[in-house]
């Protein structure tokens, strides 16, 4: 009988292996970073499950592929493996996100207030994804305090959270949903 590739039982005592074989506790800063990137990627997949426009869908698939590269980068012990240096990262990916945001924003009314998340499930999912992305960024910055992290990774994740905010506004427009502005109730 062939052994399962899904469960290995090697993590039953609360440790796991990084790429390169180094064993670390499951609450290690690297796992917090790449685990949150994995969570981010699954939330992005939820956005893709809605009937959204093709440009957004294709951009999301590209983002998901890049996040697998980012996760692999974060999971690699570079003292044991050279995988980090062989993973392709490119400033063009950041520029693509900026271009997509600029194009979406050009078709939207100017933003003058904070917007309450919601209105359509895809829009709400964009906001959930944006907040998970911010958490991933915090975890990656914490990791960078312990071990070197390429600046590109932090810049990409930072830009990505902005992208999901703009995508939420774009999808509100796409689904013809009014954005609900947050207007604070201020005391005189």
N, C-alpha and C positions, 0 to 999 in steps of 0.2 A: 504494500500500500504506500502510495506517494505521500510525503509529509506536506502539510498545509503550508502555504506561503503567507497566509494571513496571520495566523497566530504562531509565535515562536516560543512562548513561555519564558523568554530571556528577560522580560521586564517585570516578571511577577514579584520581584523583591524591591520594586521602586526605582530601578535604574533603566537606562536605555543607552543605545550606542549612537554616537555621532557618526557622520560620514568620515571614515578613516578608522573607525573601530573604538575610539575612546569612549569608555562608559562614564556616564554622569547621572546624578539624581534627576528624576523626572520634573523637579521644580527648578532646574538649572536655568540660568539667564538665557542660554541659547534656546532651550525648549520654549521658554516664555515668548521669545522673539519669533521663532519660526512657527510655533504653534498658533500664535495670533495671526501670522500671515496666512496660515492654512484656514483659520476661521474666516478671515477676510475673504479668501478666495471662494469659500462655500457660500458666503453671503452674496458675493458678486454673481455666482451661478444662479441664485434665486432671481436676481434682476433679469437675467437672460431668459428665464422661464416665462416671462410676460411677453405679450405681443408688442414689442417695441420696434422702432425703426431699424432698418438694416445697418446703417452706419454705426449706430450705438451698439447693436449686437456684435458686429465685427470688431469694433474697438474693444468691447468687453472680452471677447475671446482672446484677443491679443494681450490684454492686461492679464488675464488668467494664466496664459503661458509664461509671461514675464514673472508673475508671482511664484510660479514653480521654480524658476531660476533663482529668484531672491531667496525663497525658502531653502533651496539646496545650498546656496552661498552661506546662509546663516547657520545651517546644520553641519557645515564642514569644519572639522578641526584642522586648521591650516598648518599646524605643527606636525601633522601626520600625513595629510593628503594635499596634493597640489590642485585639487578640483576647483577651489575658489579662483585661482588664477586662470583657469581654463574656461570658466563660465562667461558667456558673452553678456556684457552690459554696454549700453550705448546711450549717450546724451540725446540722440535722436528720439529715443522713446519719451523722454521728458518733453522735448519740443513737440512731439506728436500730441501729447496730452494738452499742452498749451494751445496748439492750433485747434484741436477739437473744442476746447472750452471757448476760445475766441469765436469760432463759427456758431456755436450754440448761443452764446450771449448776444451775438449780433441780431438774432431773431427774437430776443426777449425784451420785455420792458425793463428799464433800468431798475436796479435793486435799491430801494430807499428805506426798507425796514428789514428786521429779522423776519424769517418765514417760519411758521409752525409746521413741523413735519406732518405729512399725511395728505389726504385727499384722494389718493388712489394707491392700491397696494404696491405698485412698482415705485411710486414716488416715496412712499414710506420706507420701502426696502433700500432705496438709495440713501436715505438718511441713516438708517441702521448701519449700512455699509460704511458710510462716511465716519460714523463714530467708532466702529471697529477699526477702521483704517487709522484713526488718530491714536487708538490704543496700541496698535501695532507699531506706530511710529514711536510712542513712548517706550515700548519694550525694546525696540531696536536702538534707540538712543541710550537706554540703560545698558544694553549689551556693549555699545561702543565705549562705555565707561570702564569695561572690563577687558575688552580685547579689540583690536583694530577692526573697524567696519568701513568699507569704502563709502566715501561721501555720496557717490551716485545713489546708493541704496536709500539713504536718508532723504535725499532730494526727491527721488522718485516717489517714495511713500508719502512725503509731504504734498507733492503735487497731485497725487492720486486722490487724497481726501478732498482737495479743491475740486477735482474733476467730478466726484460723486455729488457734491453740492450743486454744481452747475447742471449735471445730468438730471438731478431731481427737478430743477426748474424747467429744463427742457422737456422732461416727460410730463410735467404738469401742463405745459403748453400743448404737447403732442396729444394728450388725452383730453384736452379742453377742460382742465380742472382749474378753478380759481385758487390762487395761492392765498392763504390766510396770513395776513401780516400780524406780527406780534407788536402790540401797542401797549407799553407799560402803563399801569394805573399808578400815576405819581401823586403823592400827597403834596399839597401846597404848604 
